[in-house]
Amino acid sequence: MKKIAIALSFVLSLNVFSTLWADEGMWLPFLIGEKTYQEMVKKGLKLTKEQIYSANKSSLKDAVIIFGGGCTGEIVSDKALIFTNHHCGYDAIAKVSTVEHNYLKNGFWAKSLNEEIHVPGLTVQFLERIKDVTDKVNAELKNTDATKTLESLPKILNTIAQSELTEEEKKTNCEARVVSMFSGNQYILFVYKRYKDVRLVGTPSESLGKFGGDTDNWEWPRHTADFSIFRVYADKNGQPADYSPENVPLKPKYVIPVSIKGIKENSYAMTMGFPGGTNRFETSYGVKLKTNIENPYTVGLRDIRLKNMFEEMKKSEAVKLKLASYYARVANYWKFFDGENKQLLKYKVYEQKQKEEQKFIEWAKQNNKTEYINLMSEFDQCYKNWTPYVKAKVYFQEGILGTQLNFYAYRFLSLLNASKDDIVKNKKNYQALIKELNEQIDLPSDKKNASILLKKYREEIDGQFVPTAVYSNISKDISMTGTDQSSLNAYQTFVDNLYQNTILLKPDAFDKWLENPEKSVLENDPAIQLVNAFYQIYSSKIAPEFNKFQNCNFLLQQKYQKGLIEMNKGKKEFYPDANFTMRVSYGVVKPYSPKDAVFYKEVCTLKGVLEKYKPGDYEFDLPKEFIEVAEKKDFGRYVDKSLNDIVVTYITTNDITGGNSGSPVLNGNGELIGLAFDGNYEALSHKIHFDAQYNRTICVDIRYVLWIIEKIGKADNIIKELKIIG
Ligand code: ARG
């Protein structure tokens, strides 16, 4: 195989914010610029670029995987043991748990391969190869109407991606995806191999793995043991296979060794993983839309949903288990969006962006770059056209689709236009969906949410987006011209009836219906009717505007990013926004001061875990055996000698975001020293604006992970599999 050469024109290292903490950047590992690499070396990296990412030989990148739908994991043994975060394994752990065998609550440690638990639906993906396909994509786009660029793009990218797969790759469950970089200035093909037999090997109890809960989420100081352990299985040829007891642990191409030598201030830290998304080139127009409309309304609606769910979760272990994963997902970004808004305002990101934009336009004028001179007024117009629709979009997605029933009903809407044959053909998928809904739904909280959210939509959304027929069914008293004066009671009665009568909550009746699926049953189903009424408005009045907005924003961003790169040629190097492709970030372990007079140390210890302990608390309880071992100070070889304690977590200056969760934190030799699991509250503006002073990545120290495996899980079998250094 030949080494793949990629045009370097858009990928440069970044040196503009060269303050002491200038560790911004989510770098494509196959395109680490020379300046960036020199920075990494200066901070402590001992590896060559080739050892991080090699097209031909095995390298670090072969041990960094996509875990599940949106996380990172790493391979740490030659039997393909995976380390990832507890919050990444959360859904899987909840799924294989029951009230009788509650692994989420009590933890789980397989002592041999045959005790490991297969998790249905859980997959991992290894990055096989990459290729620049910009020219191919542009050749296709040439024949496309510019106003339809974004609409046409998915099909174009997919066709090119599929055409690039080799026969061998097709046979071995490989998937190809072409991804836009710099908003359409570059297109790169990524080929992944997906493994479908993944098993749970170990997890601490939730009280440790999610210690501090939502109170501590997105915060430092932090005392969470946010890790869980899985394993990839393959057929006897090492290829992906559906679950089978015959499958064997995969023999991985690369295994990351584990260092228990520990960290201190200024230790080098490098992460590799799959950050999901950033908008670092966002304009002031986008910031304003986010802070004024998108974030506050999303947070407000999630507030309601979460409160009602939490009330029921507190009452019963079964409900808690049912809602755990869904709740955690909604809560995670509820707190994120709230914090993001606060930080965007605090750091005056809107004003900062405006200044940058002015500078850009001045540069364009001075240099007679006519194509850029009107760019900002074009952005302005693009946002102005879209703004009147944004609140209704948020209320549709976070309000109307913010109940479990409605969300599933929405997924069934396509059946209204499907043929009987098609429905029968896909019977299994629909049965699985209904099963999922009925297993996961908590009726009391879902109904409560449905009534409140319906009422709120009526009260707060412009009449042109309100499905009149729905509301006249609820009560004659709902005025269609003004504020909704009818009582919540009317909504509750309506919702009670709806939940009573929908076939979606009657799995047996639904099964029977599937034998001979008469469309009229769905057409007359109250849940389908309700969601469809809102969807009709969404798809006819809001979605077309949204598509127009996305298209103009994409094209304007393409221009803007191209222009910025041009403007900074020779001065500053750029990385593309995160888009769930593999990235490297580097930094060092570092304390910070969050506000006047306050100083945050760079490490948290076991002592601090015990300090936060609140017996019986929902978020800060601890298992008895944990307290015993901790109080005995039985630290073993995992002790931090200078502190005479276990370091549980630490912070680094690395640049990461959601999707990076579970990423390996590596020292200068490429040895595992921790797992990245969160960002700090003071830098929650990070998707749009990286704050060089405040930004920190929160990592669980690998010594705490091993200490728990050994002392709490008593799983020496796992420890023995690792390549431990130190
Ligand atoms: N904030 C973390 C992330 O997005 C997830 C932490 C999960 N814990 C929780 N308490 N919800 O990666």
Boltz pocket constraint, residues with backbone or C-beta under 6 A from the ligand:
constraints:
  - pocket:
      binder: B
      contacts: [[A, 87], [A, 210], [A, 212], [A, 213], [A, 214], [A, 215], [A, 217], [A, 218], [A, 328], [A, 331], [A, 332], [A, 658], [A, 659], [A, 661], [A, 677], [A, 678], [A, 679]]
      max_distance: 6.0
